[in-house]
Amino acid sequence: MTHLLHLDASARTNSLSRKLGAEFVRAWRAAAPEGDYTYRDLATDPAPFIDEGWTELCDAVLAAGSTDLDRLPDLAVTPAARAAWRTVEPLLAQLLAADVILIGTPMYNYSIPATLKAWLDQVTFPRMSLGHRRFVVVSARGGAYSPGAPKAAFDYQERYLRDFFAGHYAVTDTVFVNAELANAVSDPNLAHLRAEHEASLDAAIAEVRLLAKDYTR
């Protein structure tokens, strides 16, 4: 039975990244009605920023020479590290229980929201591997950043996440679905691109609906 962990990071309650995530979940549940589903809204229930206790725990992992995730509680030997572990434990447990991690995120200032970065920092330690787990990232961008677009080189959102999952988690099974030119709806200077935005959004919705069915196994 597949377990889906769904994270939303947008500060907007009615955002396009949330809409895309909801479409994925709707199709996933239809295809896997008995699957397990966990949801966390990082905008309203954020993970705290890492503190010195977390760095002590991270140093203990480095000194141990490997990341055996079952041993992490034993490595929290200082009061600060034990306090940090109390924050890490429930977040990491949700991640490790999942087979598929769905992340709905906007692009903010060419990158990801601080709330998503804070969550990633809390659940990431040196030399850890997430094995069979798969990531799906559904995102909305104000402009156009796909290959060939004038601002493609400024896409530090997809590039960062793809490198992060591969480099820290040894996970290369990551799929990105992006809806672009979202600012064409509100920015008069981009109004002439509204049809392109709507086409991008429609294509993204269709893609996540099809994609969800492949992530039920």
Secondary structure, 3 states (H helix, E strand, C coil): CCEEEEEECCCCCCCHHHHHHHHHHHHHHHHCCCCEEEEEECCCCCCCCCCHHHHHHHHHHHHHCCCCHHHHHHHCCCHHHHHHHHHHHHHHHHHHHCCEEEEEEECECCECCHHHHHHHHHCCCCCCCCCCCEEEEEEECCCCCCCCCCCHHHCCCHHHHHHHHHHHHCCCCEEEEEECCHHHHCCHHHHHHHHHHHHHHHHHHHHHHHHHHHCCC
